[in-house]
Amino acid sequence: MSELTRLTIAAARDALRAGEVTSAELTEACLTAIDGADALGAFVHKTPEIARERAAAADARIKAGDAPALCGIPVGIKDLFCTMGVPSQAASRILEGFTPEYESTVSQNLADAGAVMLGKLNMDEFAMGSSNETSVYGNAVNPWRAGNSEAALTPGGSSGGSASAVAADLCLAATGTDTGGSIRQPAAFTGITGIKPTYGRCSRWGIVAFASSLDQAGPMTKDVRDAAIMLQAMCGHDPKDSTSADLTVPDFEAALTGDIKGKTIGIPKEYRMEGMPAEIETLWADGTAMLKDAGARIVDISLPHTKYALPAYYVIAPAEASSNLARYDGVRYGRRAALSQGDGITEMYEKTRAEGFGSEVQRRVMIGTYVLSAGFYDAYYNRARKVRTLIKKDFEDVFAQGIDAILTPATPSAAFELGKEFDDPVQMYLNDVFTVTVNLAGLPGISVPAGLDKQGLPLGLQLIGRPWEEGDLLNTAYALERAAGFVGKPAQWW
C-alpha cells in the first residue's frame, strides 16, 4: 500500500498545492491499490481512463492557481449515482447494461470541484440492506478482521463498498447515500467518518431512488475535516430537484474550531436499549465524558416516540420503494427477460422483475404494495406517517429547549460476519435502530469512530444536529474526534 493513498483530503490538498505531489501520482497510487484489492469487492466498475484524464486536468488547474479544496483528489462514487458513460446499476440485475447519458448533480458538483473519479463502488441492491449482501456484484468485504479470525466481516450497508474502499485506503474519500443509516452504519463498522446532511442539503437528481422522502447523499471520509471539505463540494441548491433547499452553503471547514464550550449535548434515555452490549454502553458513556471534558453541558433528554421509529420506517420506506421501482419493467432501459411466443406486456413485466430484482428488493416491494393497498393504507401507511410527524416533533421539542446536538451510539454492535444475519430480515433491520429516526425527521447526523471492541473492531458514536446546522454538528464531531484520538487502521490481508 502506497503512503500516498493513506493521505487525508486535507493533507493531499496541501501537498498538491505545495507541489510535493501531483494528482496524476496520487491517482496512479490509488488505481494500483484498487487493482490489488479485488478480494474486498469494493470497486465494481473501474474507470482508470476517466481518472487519468481528470487528474491531468486537475494538475493543470492547480498549476494555474485555480484549485478548489477537492481539486485533484481521487474519490469513489457509489453505484447509486448516475455517471455519464459509465454503468450505473444500483447493484441490480434489472439495470444491467444501463449507461446514463447524464451525470447526477452530486457527482457533477464533485467533477466541477476537480475531484478525480476512480470508479463505481459496491452497495446493496437499490440501497436495500444493512450488510452489502444483496448486491448483484457479490458481497463487499470489511477490511477489518476480528482478532485472529479469518472470517469475512460485513462493511455495513447499503454504502458498504464506499466504506470498505475508504477504510482500506483505495481512495481518499467516497460518496454514500443514507435512507435509514446507510452512510453512518457502514462508517461505524469500518472505522471511518460518515455524515448524512439535512434532507434537501444535497440534490437527489440523478441518484437512483429508494425512498424519496428519506434518501440523502453524503460523504464518507477518513476524518471529520475531510467530511467538511467534501460535503461543501457536494451540496448546493439544484433547480432540477424540487426537494433541494435554496440555501447558501456555509464554509464547513472554517467551522472546525474544536471549541464546544457552552454547547448543550442531549443524551436520550430511549436509546438505552434492552440487551445493548456492555461495550456499546461503555463507549457511549466515554463519549459523553469526552464532550463534557471539552466544555459541553450534558443533559438527559427524552425522545418518547423513538420506540416506534423502526416499524414506522419499515412501512414508509418500502411503500416509497414500491412506487419508485415500478418504473423498472424492461420497456425503456435495463434488462428485459426473454419472452415465449404468445407472451404479452404483463408477462414481460412479471418475468423481467422476477429475474431482475433480488429477494430483498422483492420483499420490500411486496411489503410496500401491501401497506399502500385498499383496506391497509390507513391501518399501516397513514399511521406510520403520523408516527413520523410525532418523531419529528420530539426532536423539535428538545432543540427548542436549547439542545445543540444529541449523542447516541451509531450501531448496536461492531461489524458481524457475512452471512450471519442475512437469512433473518428482522435481525438485519435492527441494525438501523439508532439511525432511522434521523432520516424520518430529516435531520443531519454523523458517525465518528471512537474506540475498539474486545476483538479489535471499530465502534462509532453518532451525533445528531439541528436542521441546516451541519457546520455546528461537524465542529462538535471534530471535538469528539480529537478527544477520542481514534487512529486504528485494518491490517492488510487482501
N, C-alpha and C positions, 0 to 999 in steps of 0.2 A: 504494500500500500504506500503510495507516494505521500510525502508530507504535505504536498500542495492540496490534496483532496481533504486533508484534515482541517484546513483553514475555515474559519467562520466567514460569513459575508463581510463583516466589518473589517477583519484582518486582511482579506483578499482585496477589498476595495482600497485599503491604504497601500497595500503592496503594488497594486496595479497603477495607482496614481503616482507612486514614487518611482515607477519604472523598474521595480525589483523583479517583476514577473509580468508576462503578457497573458492576455486572455486565451490566446492560442495554446500556450504552455499549460495553463490551468485546465483548459478544455481537454487537451490530449491526455492529461493525467487522469481525468475523470472517465474518459472513454476507455482507457486501459483498465481502470478499476472495474468498470461495468462489464467489460468482456471477461474479466476474471471472476465474476460473481454470479454466474448463471444459476448456481445452486440456491441462491436466495429468491429467485423468481420475481425480482422486483421490477426490472425493466422488461416490458413486453413488446414494445416497438422502438427499436433503437434508431436514432436519426443523426448519425455522425456527419453526413454531408451538410445538413442544416446547421449543426453545431459549429462546424469549422467555418462555414460561411459567416455566421453571426459573430463568431469570435474575432474573425478578421475585421469585420465592420466595427466591432466594439473597440478593438485596438486602435483603429484609425480615429474613432471618436474620442478616445482617451487622449491620444496624441494631440488632437486639435483643441483639447481643453474643454470639450463639451461632454462631460461624463456624469450622468446621474449616479446615485449611490449603487444601483444594481448593475451598472454598465459593465459587461464582461464577465458576469457571474454565472457559472454553469448551474442550471436547475433542471429538475424533472417535473413533468406535467402528468397529473393523474389522468387516466384514460377516460374520465367522465367529461373532460374539457374537449370540445371540438377544435381540432387543429388543421388548418388548411393543407390539403395534400398529404396528410398523414392519417393512417387508420385511427378511427375513434369509435371503439366498440362498446364502451361501458362494460367491458369484460363479459359480453354476452354473445352467444352464438347467433342470436337473431339479427345482430348488426354486423355480421361477417361481410367483409367487402365494402363497408361504408367508409368512404373517404370524403370528408366535407370539402366544399368549395368556399368555405368561410372560416373565420377564426373567432373563438369565443372572446368576449370583451376582456376578461381577466388575462388570458394568455396573450392577447394583443397588447394590453397595457404593459405586461412584462417585456414583450418584444420591443415596444416603443422605449422602454426604460433601458434597453441594451442587454437584457438578460439573454443567456445562451441556452436554448432548449436542447437537452441531451437525448430526449426520447419520452415515451409514454410509460406510465407506471401502472403496475397491477393493482387490483381492487376487487371488492366483492361485486358480483353481478348487479348492475344498476344501483350500486351502493347499498345493497340489501344484505347486511351481515355484520358480525362483530369479530370475525376471525380471519377474513380473507380466504375462506374455503369454498366460496360459491362461484369463483371465477372460472370462466371457460379456459383460461390460460393455465390453470392449476394453481396450487397454493403459493402465496408469498410466505417467506420464512423469516422469522425474527433472527437477527444476527447474534443475539444473546443466547447463552446456554445456562441451564440451571445446575449449579455446582459442577460435578464431574460427569453429569448426564450427557449423552449424545442425542437425546430426544429432541426432535424439531418442535419449536415453540411458535405459537401464533404471534404475528406482529400487531394483532388487533385488526379491526376493520371499521368502516369499509376502506379507509385510506391506508391499507396495510403495506402496499408496495411503496408508497411515499415514505412511510415511517421507516421501513426497512432500509431504503436507499439512503436516507439522511443519516440514520444511526450507523450504517456501515461505511459512511464516507464515500459513497459512489457519486454523490452530487452535493453541492453546498447547501441546497435547500430544495423544497418541493411544494407544489400546490396540493391541497386536500379539499375535501368538501365535508360538511358536518350537518347531518339531518337529525341525529339523535345522540351524537357524541363521536362521530366518525373521524374527527381530527384529534380530539382530546384523548380518547381512549387509546388509540394506537401510539400517540405521542408518549403517554404514560407507560405503555408496555415496552417501549424501546429506548426510554431514557432521553427523549428529545423534548423540545417545546412546540406546542401547537395552540394556535388561537383561533377561535370562532368569533368573528366580529358580530356586531349588532346586525340583525336581519335588515337587509337593504343597503348595508355599507359597501358590499361588493356586488357587482352586477351578476345576475344569473343567466344573462343572454349567452347562448352557445354552450351552456352546460347541460348535459342530458339530465332531464328532470326525474327525480324520485318523488318527493312530496313538496310541492311548490311553495307552501306556506312555511316550510321548515328548513329547506336547503339553504346553505350559505357556504361560500368559498372562503378559504383562509390559508395562511402559510404554515408550513411545518419546517422548523429550523433547528439549528444546534444550540441556540440560546435566545434569551429574550430580546437582546439588541437586534439580532438578525430578524426576529419576528416583526419588530417595529419597522425596520428598513423595508422588508419585503411587503408587509401589509400596506405601507404607504404607496408602493408602486402598483399594487393590485387593485386598490379601491378607488372610488370616484363615481360621480353621477353618470348614468348611462340612459339617454332617452329611449333606447331600444328595449329597456326593461322597466315596466310600469311600477315595479316594487323597489326600484333603485332610488335611494334618498338623494335629494338635491341639496347636499350639504358640503361645505368646504372641508377638505381633508387636511387635518392638522399635521404638524411635523411630529410624528410619533416618537422618533428617535430623540428629539430635543426634550421630550417629556421625561426621559430616563435620568432623573437626578438621584434616585435611590432614597430620597428623603420622604418618609411617610409619617413623620411626627405630626400628631394631631388627627390622623386619619382614624376612622372608626371601622373596625372589621367585625362582621357578624358571624357567629357560629350557630348554624341551625340545628336545633335539637332533633328534628325529624330525620336527619341524615345519620343518626346513630342507629344503624340497622341491627336487628337481632341476628346473631351469628356472624357479625363482622369480624374478620380475622384480627387478632391482637396486634399484628404488625401494622395494619392499616390504622387502627385506633392510636397506636403509639406515634406513627408518622404524623397524623392529624394534630395530636397534642404537641408534638415537637414543632410543627409548622406554626401553630398558634403562639407558642412561646417565642419563636423567632421573630414574628411580626410584632409581638409585644415588646421584645427587647429593642426592636428597631424604632420604637416610639409610638406605635399604633395603640389605640384603645380597643380592647376586646370586649364584645358584648354578646350575650346569649340572645338568640332571636328565634322566632317561630315562623315556619312556613307550613301552615296546617294542612294544606291540600297536596303536599308532596307525595303522600302515600297513594294518591290516585293518578299520579303522573304517568307511570309506566303503562297501565291499562288504557289511559286516555290516548297516549302516544300510539300504542299499537292498535287503535281504532282509526285515528286520524291519518297516520302515515300510510297504512295500506289502502285506505279509501282514496287518498290523493294519488297513490301509485296506480290503482286500478284505472283511474281516469287518464293519467299520463301515459300509461303503457298501452292504451287502446290503439294508439297510432301505429304500433308495430304489427303489421298484418301481412307483410310480403308483397304489397302492391307497389309502393313507390321506391323503397330502398331497403337495403339489407337482404337477409336470407329469405328465399322463397322455397317452400317444400316441393319435392317432386309430386306431381299430381297424377292420378289414374284417370283413364278415359271415363268421361261422364261426371267427373268432379266439378262442382260449381264453386262460386265465390265463398260460400260458407265452409266447404271442405278445405279450401285453400287457407282460410283463416285458421281453422282448427289444426290442420297439420303443421302449418308454419309455426304457430305458437307452441304447439306440443314439442316440436323439435328445437325451437329457438330459445325458449325460456327454460331456465334451470328450475329445480324443485322448490327452492326458497322463494324465487320470484313468483312461481305459480301459486305457492301457498299464500303469499301476501296479496296477490291479485284476487284470489278467491275470497279471502277474508274481507278485502276492501269492497268487492262487489256485493258480498253478503250484507255488510253493515250499511250499504247505501240502498239496498233493495226495499221495495214497498213492504211495509209492515215492520221493518227493523231499523229504518232511518232514524226515527225518533228515539227508539229504545237504545240505540248504540251511538250513531254518529252525532246526533244533536246533543245527546247527553255528554259525550266526550268534548264537544265544543264548549259546552257550558263549564265543564270542569277546567278546560284550558283557560277560560276567562278568569276563573277563581284563582288558578295558579299564578297567572299574570298579576292579579290584584295583590296576592300575597307579597310578591316582590316589590310592587309599587308602594305598599304599606311600609315595608321595612326601609326602603330607600327614603321615603318621606319622613321617617323617624331619625334620619341623619346617618344611616349606614352608607359607607363609601364602597365597600366590597364585602363579599361573602366568601369564606374559606371552607372548603369541603374536600374529602378525598376525590380523586379523579376516577378511580375504579375500585370495585370490591375485592380485587386480588391482583397479584402480579400476573404476567403472561402465563397462559396454560398451554398444555401440549396440544398440537394439532390433532384433530380427530376426537379429542376427549369430550367435548361438549356438542359436537356437530349434529348428533342424532337426537338432541334434546332441545327443541326450539325455545321452550320456556327458560331453561337454564341459560341458553345463549342470550336471550332477550334481557336477562337480569344484569348482563354486563353494562347495560345503559342506565342502570338505576340512579347514578349520581349525575348524569349528563343531560337526560331528556328534558328536564324542567327548563333548562336554559334555552333550548330550541322552542319549546311550547310558549315561552314568554318573550322570545325574540331578542334575548339579551346577549352581551358579549361574555365569553368565558375562555379561560386559558389554563392549560395544563403545564405545570413546571416540574421537572424531575427533582425529587427532594430526598431520596435515600434508596437503600437497597434492602431487599428482604433477606432472610437467613440463607437462601440459596444463591444470593448474589445477583438477583434480578432487580431491575429498576422499578421504583414506585413513584407515582406522581401525585401532586396536590393540585386541586382546581381552585381558581379564583373566579368569582362571578362579579361583573361590574354593572354599573348603571348604563342605561342605553346611550349610545353615541359617545361614551367616555372611555374609549379604548386607550387613549393616552394615559389617563389616570390608572386604568387597570394594568397596563403594561409597566408602569412605574412601580406599582405595588408588587407585581410579579418579579420585577428586577430586584427589589429589596429582598424578597423571599429567596430568589435565586442566589444572591450574594451571601445571604445568611446560611443557606443550606450547603453551599460550596460543592455541589454535585459535579464531579469530574469523571465519572465512570464511563468506560468505553468497553464494548464487547471485544473479547479476544478473537482474533481472526481464525476461523476454521474452514471457511469456504474457499 
